[in-house]
Amino acid sequence: MTLNFPNRSRSYDAAARRIRFVGHDGMFEVPFFVAIAALSSASPTTSEAEAVYLSAFDAERSSIQDVAREAYSHGRKNMYVLTHADFR
């Protein structure tokens, strides 16, 4: 099967400082996280952080999904955390 991203939802986890999104491989749901440091060098105020980070994710969604597919192709895990190093 191929990893797809039919659901465009994503959420911000302030405690872990990352964005969560989900891929699907057939009937299997595959959780992904993108570290905030991999998305943006911006330092928004606390009150605007979620909107800024989600907007940064949306702007780079296609390349983030490409990186997620690449990470997934190297072996299946329970979850994937994409960091700045994955985007080089």
Secondary structure, 3 states (H helix, E strand, C coil): CCEECCCCCEEEECCCCEEEEEEEECCEEEEEEEEHHHHCCCCCCHHHHHHHHHHHHHHCHHHHHHHHHHHHHCCCCCCEEECHHHHC
